[in-house]
Amino acid sequence: MLAFKTSLRRLGTCLAATFIGSALVYPAVAASTLERVKEQGYLRMGFANETPFSSASPDGTLAGVDVDILNNILKKMGIKEIDGGLTTFGSLIPGLQAGRFDLVSSAIYIRPDRCAQVSFVEPLYSLGDTIIVPAGNPKGIHSYKDVAANPELKIGYPTGGTGIMGNAEAMGVNPDQMTGFPDGPSGFEAVKAGRIDGYATTSMVGQTQLNTLQDPALARAEPFEQPEVDGKIKYGIASFAVRKADTDLLAELNKHLLEMRGKPEYMEILGKYGMTDADLPNPEMTTAKICGGN
């Protein structure tokens, strides 16, 4: 397992180049992010506590499918450690852009609006939606269409989780019917308290958190109809994100990901978290196509 550090931020050093013969001192050329992380031996990863994708245990250990995939890739790059930075989902991309992190994870959907802000690594896996409701599903919610058909229904979603919100809106749910929550547990509590009628999230997150909570007052809305737009069922395609300027880091991450994606070592990681080859993205579905709206 990898150590989780929030207080320590080690900074790489830059050395000025000196031309001894003429005693002229030239300013050092700033190292790229890839050069820096290879030199220092660790990469700063921003993440939200979203099991089973990325989370920190009480002792600070990082875990999750995103963490395991990234750790595997980094080892191939000669980088030994992930320096984790915990934040809210909605703060991941702003934190990356502000330089707090070198890369961000937590099942971030590749979307054209996000592609305008950051660069995404090629797809890691695909995800469907679910809605967590009170046990017995008293409001009979089995799709976003059901929510849209009853203006009195209110659902929550993870703040910053534009994939979930976008799917709901595509099915006719009014934004006034939706409330953002910083994480799953707070959304679940709102369901139990009756402040919302359901909490929409990715199916894996919802099921994993229900398994952890073992709360008989909550359940998945089953069956659940995945949104369909223009004849295509909408699944979220997730990956890591890096800054636009970090083209060399992006290229190396992609190189190692594509070499291992679908191979036994990759499927072993997915299987550890209950995923199968059905959760692999179509090889023809590239980041460039998704960013282009295809």
PyMOL commands that set and color helices and strands:
alter all, ss='L'
color gray80, all
select helices_A, chain A and resi 33-40+65-77+89-97+112-115+144-149+162-170+175-177+184-193+203-213+247-260+264-272+277-279+287-291
alter helices_A, ss='H'
color red, helices_A
select strands_A, chain A and resi 17-19+24-26+42-47+55-56+62-63+81-86+103-109+119-120+125-127+129-134+155-158+178-181+198-202+218-220+228-229+232-233+236-242
alter strands_A, ss='S'
color yellow, strands_A
deselect
rebuild
show_as cartoon
